[in-house]
Amino acid sequence: MAKIDAFFRLMHEQGASDLHLLSGLQPALRVRGDIERVKYKVLENDDLRAMLYEIAPEEKVKVFEETGDVDFGYEIQGLARYRVNFFMQRNGVGAVFREIPSTILNAEQLGLPPVVPRLASLPRGLVLLTGPTGSGKSTTLAAIVDEANRTRKDNIITVEDPIEFVHESKSCIVSHREVGIHTKSFSAALRGALREDPDIILVGEMRDLETISLAIEASATGHLVFGTLHTTSAAKTVDRIIEVFPAEQQAQIRSTLADGIRAVISQVLFKRIDKIGRCVAPEILIATPAVRNLIRESKTHQLPSMMQTGKKYGMQLLDDAIMMLYHRGWISAEEAYNKANDKSQFRGFLKSTPKDFTEA
């Protein structure tokens, strides 16, 4: 057993989502969204480096020493998988580990509306999961892919950096590919995937023009493509994709995207106050013909009002999702207010008047 495994077992016991190990500091866990120190000695650079290198593949150590930053996956059989990032900082080496649960929860268990698992039955198109780091995008995506894995008879290919949730083949064939180990890049893997008889392609992160372009192309040529982006709303996601392309290509991409897009889920995580754990507030955009026309005509500023009136299709604004969680008694008024877009809706629930900077 690697020396660092003891920290992972503590992390699991405490229900922590992340483990932080930095030279010059005590270890820390993120529990229910908050950083908590571990009662342990301050980590020395040489000791921590030796601890980290014990679990890192040789090729990943080489990349880290050359670049000062590397990602990979680590697994403890019977416990969990971990998404790993090594980095350099002022006091020496550092690392952050995100626990990936071994059990994949379904949409109902995650508190997601019924429209979300139905996305798994789409014959083709592009479905995007967005939100800040740590907002549960991978967990939601895993629930959708698992639904497809159980209910379809197709070929599913995932491309991730690193592999997070592992899907055992059920009714579908599932192939997992990790960037840096099984393939050179997201774009190279996507090019290859199109020649591997895929029905469903999961792109762990659409982070550059070529990857985004290939994902759109794949969705337009009869494949169902799931991808993630670091954007903060459904409308901004559409703009972000288009703005990646050179100005002279944007009109064509806007039209292609309008034809191919099927849904955007943009989500935020909240700390629960009724019990231990967290819950998700998803903003959901479904690509109805009217929504596609707005995208095609460069009227994305009208998407929020379309989502407001499109509830019968499963659409909802972030603030409506937050309000629902608040009225269920799951989240505090303060956190609802802080994470809402239109804060005026939530100001009346606060015990004290917020300071001006919270309006920024």
C-alpha positions as CSV (number, residue, x, y, z in Angstrom):
1,M,0.0,0.0,0.0
2,A,1.3,3.4,-1.0
3,K,2.0,5.8,2.0
4,I,-0.5,8.4,0.5
5,D,-3.3,5.9,0.5
6,A,-3.9,6.6,4.2
7,F,-5.0,10.1,3.3
8,F,-7.4,8.7,0.7
9,R,-9.0,6.5,3.3
10,L,-9.3,9.5,5.7
11,M,-10.8,11.5,2.8
12,H,-13.4,8.7,2.1
13,E,-14.3,8.4,5.8
14,Q,-14.8,12.2,6.1
15,G,-16.9,12.4,3.0
16,A,-14.5,14.8,1.4
17,S,-14.6,15.7,-2.3
18,D,-11.0,16.9,-2.5
19,L,-7.6,16.3,-0.8
20,H,-5.0,19.1,-0.9
21,L,-1.3,18.4,-0.2
22,L,1.0,21.3,-0.4
23,S,4.7,21.7,0.6
24,G,4.9,24.0,3.6
25,L,1.3,23.4,4.8
26,Q,-0.7,20.8,6.7
27,P,-2.9,18.5,4.5
28,A,-6.4,19.8,4.0
29,L,-9.7,18.3,2.9
30,R,-12.7,19.9,1.2
31,V,-15.8,18.7,3.1
32,R,-19.2,19.9,1.9
33,G,-17.6,22.8,0.1
34,D,-15.3,24.0,2.9
35,I,-11.6,23.5,3.4
36,E,-10.7,21.8,6.7
37,R,-7.2,21.2,8.0
38,V,-6.1,17.6,8.8
39,K,-4.3,17.1,12.1
40,Y,-1.0,16.2,10.7
41,K,2.5,17.7,10.5
42,V,3.4,20.4,8.0
43,L,4.5,18.6,4.7
44,E,8.1,19.0,3.7
45,N,8.9,19.3,0.0
46,D,11.1,16.3,-0.3
47,D,8.8,14.0,1.7
48,L,5.8,15.1,-0.3
49,R,7.5,14.7,-3.6
50,A,8.5,11.1,-2.7
51,M,4.9,10.4,-1.5
52,L,3.5,11.7,-4.8
53,Y,6.0,10.0,-7.1
54,E,5.1,6.6,-5.5
55,I,1.7,6.6,-7.2
56,A,2.5,8.5,-10.4
57,P,3.2,6.6,-13.7
58,E,6.8,7.1,-14.9
59,E,5.7,9.1,-18.0
60,K,3.6,11.4,-15.8
61,V,6.6,12.1,-13.5
62,K,8.6,13.1,-16.6
63,V,5.9,15.4,-17.9
64,F,5.6,17.0,-14.4
65,E,9.4,17.6,-14.1
66,E,9.5,19.2,-17.5
67,T,6.4,21.4,-17.2
68,G,5.6,21.8,-13.5
69,D,2.0,20.5,-14.0
70,V,0.4,17.2,-14.8
71,D,-3.0,15.4,-14.6
72,F,-3.7,11.7,-14.3
73,G,-6.0,9.1,-12.7
74,Y,-5.3,6.9,-9.7
75,E,-7.4,4.1,-8.3
76,I,-7.6,2.2,-5.0
77,Q,-9.5,-1.1,-5.7
78,G,-12.6,-1.3,-3.5
79,L,-12.4,2.3,-2.4
80,A,-12.5,4.9,-5.2
81,R,-10.9,6.5,-8.2
82,Y,-9.1,9.9,-8.0
83,R,-8.5,12.7,-10.5
84,V,-5.0,13.9,-9.8
85,N,-3.2,17.2,-10.5
86,F,0.5,17.8,-9.5
87,F,1.7,21.3,-9.7
88,M,4.6,23.5,-8.5
89,Q,4.1,26.4,-6.1
90,R,6.1,28.8,-4.0
91,N,7.1,26.3,-1.3
92,G,7.6,23.3,-3.6
93,V,5.4,20.6,-5.0
94,G,1.6,20.5,-4.5
95,A,-1.2,18.1,-5.4
96,V,-5.0,18.1,-5.4
97,F,-7.0,14.9,-5.6
98,R,-10.7,14.8,-6.5
99,E,-12.5,11.6,-5.4
100,I,-14.6,10.0,-8.2
101,P,-17.2,7.7,-6.5
102,S,-17.2,4.1,-7.5
103,T,-21.0,4.0,-7.7
104,I,-22.7,6.0,-10.5
105,L,-25.9,7.6,-9.2
106,N,-28.8,8.0,-11.5
107,A,-30.5,11.4,-12.2
108,E,-33.3,10.8,-9.7
109,Q,-30.8,10.1,-6.9
110,L,-28.9,13.3,-7.9
111,G,-32.1,15.3,-7.7
112,L,-32.1,16.1,-11.4
113,P,-35.3,16.7,-13.3
114,P,-36.7,14.0,-15.6
115,V,-35.6,15.8,-18.8
116,V,-32.0,15.1,-18.0
117,P,-32.0,11.2,-18.3
118,R,-34.1,11.5,-21.4
119,L,-31.1,13.1,-23.1
120,A,-29.6,9.7,-23.2
121,S,-32.1,8.6,-25.7
122,L,-31.4,11.3,-28.3
123,P,-30.4,9.7,-31.7
124,R,-27.8,12.4,-32.5
125,G,-26.7,16.0,-31.7
126,L,-24.6,17.9,-29.1
127,V,-25.4,18.0,-25.4
128,L,-23.2,20.3,-23.2
129,L,-22.7,20.2,-19.5
130,T,-21.3,23.5,-18.1
131,G,-20.4,25.1,-14.9
132,P,-17.4,26.1,-12.8
133,T,-14.8,23.6,-11.6
134,G,-16.3,21.4,-8.9
135,S,-20.0,21.9,-9.9
136,G,-20.7,18.3,-10.5
137,K,-20.6,18.2,-14.3
138,S,-18.8,14.9,-14.4
139,T,-21.4,13.3,-12.0
140,T,-24.3,14.5,-14.1
141,L,-22.7,13.4,-17.3
142,A,-22.0,10.0,-15.8
143,A,-25.7,9.6,-14.9
144,I,-26.7,10.3,-18.5
145,V,-24.1,8.0,-20.0
146,D,-25.1,5.2,-17.6
147,E,-28.7,5.6,-18.6
148,A,-27.6,5.2,-22.3
149,N,-25.4,2.2,-21.3
150,R,-28.4,0.5,-19.7
151,T,-31.1,1.3,-22.2
152,R,-29.4,1.4,-25.7
153,K,-27.5,-1.1,-27.8
154,D,-24.7,1.1,-29.1
155,N,-21.0,1.8,-29.1
156,I,-19.9,4.5,-26.5
157,I,-16.5,6.0,-26.6
158,T,-15.2,8.4,-23.9
159,V,-12.2,10.7,-24.2
160,E,-11.1,12.2,-20.8
161,D,-8.1,13.7,-19.1
162,P,-8.0,11.7,-16.9
163,I,-10.6,8.9,-17.0
164,E,-13.1,9.7,-14.2
165,F,-16.2,7.5,-13.8
166,V,-15.7,4.0,-15.2
167,H,-18.7,2.5,-17.1
168,E,-18.7,-1.3,-17.3
169,S,-20.3,-2.4,-20.6
170,K,-23.9,-3.2,-20.1
171,S,-26.3,-3.1,-23.1
172,C,-23.6,-1.0,-24.8
173,I,-19.9,-1.4,-25.6
174,V,-18.0,1.2,-23.7
175,S,-14.4,2.2,-24.5
176,H,-12.5,4.6,-22.2
177,R,-9.5,6.6,-23.6
178,E,-7.3,8.8,-21.5
179,V,-5.4,11.7,-23.0
180,G,-1.7,11.4,-22.6
181,I,-1.8,7.6,-22.1
182,H,-4.2,6.1,-24.8
183,T,-4.2,9.1,-27.1
184,K,-2.1,12.3,-27.7
185,S,-4.9,14.8,-27.4
186,F,-8.7,15.3,-27.3
187,S,-8.7,16.3,-31.0
188,A,-6.6,13.3,-32.0
189,A,-8.9,11.0,-30.1
190,L,-12.0,12.6,-31.6
191,R,-10.6,12.2,-35.1
192,G,-9.9,8.5,-34.4
193,A,-13.3,8.0,-32.7
194,L,-15.1,9.0,-35.9
195,R,-13.5,5.9,-37.6
196,E,-14.4,3.5,-34.7
197,D,-18.1,3.1,-35.5
198,P,-19.3,5.2,-32.6
199,D,-22.9,6.0,-31.7
200,I,-22.1,8.1,-28.6
201,I,-19.0,10.1,-27.9
202,L,-18.1,11.7,-24.6
203,V,-15.6,14.5,-24.7
204,G,-14.3,15.2,-21.2
205,E,-13.4,18.8,-21.9
206,M,-13.9,20.9,-25.0
207,R,-10.9,23.2,-24.4
208,D,-9.7,24.4,-27.8
209,L,-10.9,25.3,-31.3
210,E,-10.0,22.0,-33.0
211,T,-11.7,19.9,-30.3
212,I,-14.9,22.1,-30.4
213,S,-14.9,22.0,-34.2
214,L,-14.6,18.2,-34.3
215,A,-17.3,17.8,-31.6
216,I,-19.7,20.0,-33.6
217,E,-18.8,18.1,-36.8
218,A,-19.4,14.7,-35.1
219,S,-22.8,15.8,-33.8
220,A,-23.7,17.1,-37.3
221,T,-22.8,13.8,-38.9
222,G,-25.2,11.5,-37.0
223,H,-23.5,11.0,-33.7
224,L,-24.6,11.9,-30.1
225,V,-21.9,13.9,-28.5
226,F,-21.6,14.9,-24.8
227,G,-19.1,17.5,-23.8
228,T,-18.2,19.9,-20.9
229,L,-17.3,23.5,-20.9
230,H,-16.4,26.0,-18.1
231,T,-19.1,28.5,-18.7
232,T,-21.6,30.0,-16.2
233,S,-24.9,29.9,-18.1
234,A,-26.6,28.2,-21.0
235,A,-26.7,31.4,-23.1
236,K,-23.1,32.2,-22.5
237,T,-22.2,28.6,-23.5
238,V,-23.5,29.2,-27.0
239,D,-21.6,32.5,-27.3
240,R,-18.4,30.9,-25.9
241,I,-18.4,28.2,-28.6
242,I,-19.0,30.6,-31.4
243,E,-16.4,33.1,-30.2
244,V,-13.7,30.5,-30.2
245,F,-13.8,30.5,-34.0
246,P,-12.2,33.2,-36.3
247,A,-14.7,36.0,-37.2
248,E,-15.0,34.9,-40.8
249,Q,-16.1,31.4,-39.7
250,Q,-18.6,32.4,-37.0
251,A,-21.7,32.7,-39.2
252,Q,-21.1,29.2,-40.6
253,I,-20.4,27.7,-37.1
254,R,-23.5,29.5,-35.7
255,S,-25.7,27.8,-38.4
256,T,-24.0,24.4,-37.9
257,L,-24.3,24.6,-34.1
258,A,-27.9,25.7,-34.3
259,D,-28.6,22.5,-36.3
260,G,-26.7,20.2,-34.1
261,I,-27.2,21.4,-30.5
262,R,-29.8,19.5,-28.5
263,A,-29.4,20.7,-24.9
264,V,-27.2,22.7,-22.5
265,I,-27.2,22.1,-18.8
266,S,-25.4,24.7,-16.7
267,Q,-25.2,23.8,-13.0
268,V,-24.2,25.1,-9.6
269,L,-23.6,23.0,-6.4
270,F,-25.0,24.0,-3.0
271,K,-24.3,22.8,0.6
272,R,-27.4,21.2,2.0
273,I,-28.6,22.4,5.4
274,D,-31.2,19.7,6.0
275,K,-28.6,16.9,6.0
276,I,-25.0,16.2,5.2
277,G,-24.2,16.5,1.5
278,R,-24.7,18.8,-1.4
279,C,-27.3,19.3,-4.1
280,V,-27.4,20.7,-7.6
281,A,-29.3,23.6,-9.2
282,P,-29.3,23.0,-13.0
283,E,-30.1,25.6,-15.6
284,I,-31.5,23.7,-18.6
285,L,-31.8,24.9,-22.2
286,I,-33.5,22.5,-24.7
287,A,-32.9,23.2,-28.4
288,T,-36.5,23.6,-29.7
289,P,-36.9,25.0,-33.2
290,A,-37.4,28.5,-31.7
291,V,-34.2,28.2,-29.7
292,R,-32.3,27.1,-32.8
293,N,-33.6,30.1,-34.7
294,L,-32.3,32.4,-32.0
295,I,-28.9,30.8,-32.2
296,R,-28.9,31.0,-36.0
297,E,-30.0,34.6,-36.0
298,S,-27.4,35.7,-33.4
299,K,-30.1,36.5,-30.8
300,T,-28.7,34.5,-27.9
301,H,-29.5,37.4,-25.5
302,Q,-33.2,36.3,-25.9
303,L,-32.4,32.7,-24.7
304,P,-33.2,33.4,-21.0
305,S,-36.7,34.6,-21.8
306,M,-37.2,31.6,-24.1
307,M,-36.1,29.3,-21.2
308,Q,-38.5,31.1,-18.9
309,T,-41.5,30.3,-21.2
310,G,-40.2,26.8,-22.2
311,K,-41.0,24.9,-19.0
312,K,-43.2,22.4,-20.8
313,Y,-40.1,21.3,-22.7
314,G,-38.1,20.8,-19.5
315,M,-36.3,24.2,-19.6
316,Q,-35.6,26.2,-16.5
317,L,-33.5,29.2,-15.4
318,L,-30.9,28.8,-12.7
319,D,-32.8,31.1,-10.3
320,D,-35.9,29.0,-10.6
321,A,-33.9,25.9,-9.8
322,I,-32.3,27.7,-6.8
323,M,-35.8,28.9,-5.6
324,M,-37.0,25.3,-5.7
325,L,-34.1,24.1,-3.5
326,Y,-34.7,26.9,-1.1
327,H,-38.4,26.2,-0.7
328,R,-37.7,22.6,-0.1
329,G,-35.6,23.6,2.9
330,W,-32.4,22.1,1.3
331,I,-30.3,25.3,1.1
332,S,-29.8,28.5,3.1
333,A,-31.2,31.9,2.0
334,E,-27.7,33.3,2.2
335,E,-26.2,30.8,-0.3
336,A,-29.2,31.1,-2.5
337,Y,-28.8,34.8,-2.6
338,N,-25.0,34.6,-3.2
339,K,-25.3,32.2,-6.2
340,A,-28.4,33.6,-7.8
341,N,-28.3,35.8,-10.9
342,D,-31.3,38.0,-10.0
343,K,-30.5,38.6,-6.3
344,S,-33.7,40.7,-5.8
345,Q,-35.8,37.5,-5.8
346,F,-33.9,36.3,-2.7
347,R,-33.2,39.5,-0.8
348,G,-36.4,39.2,1.2
349,F,-35.4,35.8,2.6
350,L,-32.3,37.1,4.2
351,K,-32.0,37.8,7.9
352,S,-29.8,40.9,7.4
353,T,-29.3,43.3,4.6
354,P,-26.5,42.2,2.3
355,K,-23.5,44.5,1.7
356,D,-23.3,46.3,-1.7
357,F,-20.4,44.2,-3.1
358,T,-22.7,41.2,-3.2
359,E,-24.5,42.9,-6.1
360,A,-21.4,42.9,-8.2
